[in-house]
Amino acid sequence: MKLIISSGGLCTDSISMHILVNPSPISDFTMNVNPQYLSVNHFIFTNKTTYPNLINVTYVWDFGDGDTSSLTNPTHVYKTAGIFAVKLISTSVNGCKDSITKNAQVIATLMTVDFTIKMYVWVIQLILIIFQPSPMTHSLIFNGFSVMVHQQTP
């Protein structure tokens, strides 16, 4: 960069200096499933921050319920239902920062479905009668469940 100073056109002077502008990280993240139910919620946050080399970048997660984390890819379980503003702040070694906020929703109860199944069992009784013409044979009567219901002996 070069700075030129002039005093009404009579005198001018200049100075040149190299200026290094450090890049900022670009914060981003995803969640495994959103929304989730309170009784089974377990959010998994995947850090998608971009920065050259990703070396010496620190992270601060604010889960919106008072809990925080400094892990790169944290998990979190919410104790109450609601919509929580999850904020990720990424900071480079030079102090350059970026942040992003996304909502995580926790639903109070599982949806229930109420229905009734009615089953009807129809029993058909079959009576089998065996007749024998000879007076010396037995007559037996069975129902449809192979149970003898009548017996006649000579």
CORFEN-V885756 format. One record per backbone hydrogen bond with DSSP energy under -0.5 kcal/mol. CO is the residue of the C=O (numbers start at 0). NH is the residue of the N-H. If there is no record, write none. Layout:
co = (CO	CO)
nh = (NH	NH)
This chain:
co = (0	2	4	5	6	10	12	14	18	19	24	25	27	29	35	36	36	37	42	42	43	43	44	45	49	50	51	53	57	59	60	60	61	66	68	73	75	81	81	83	83	84	85	86	87	87	88	89	90	91	95	97	99	101	103	104	104	105	106	112	115	116	118	119	120	121	122	123	124	125	126	127	127	128	133	138	139	140	140	141	142	145	146	149	151)
nh = (16	14	12	7	9	6	4	2	20	21	26	49	47	45	106	39	40	40	44	75	31	45	46	29	25	53	54	56	90	88	62	68	86	62	60	44	42	83	105	85	103	86	101	61	89	99	59	97	57	94	91	89	87	85	83	34	35	81	37	114	117	118	120	121	122	123	124	125	126	127	128	129	141	130	136	151	129	148	149	127	145	147	142	140	138)
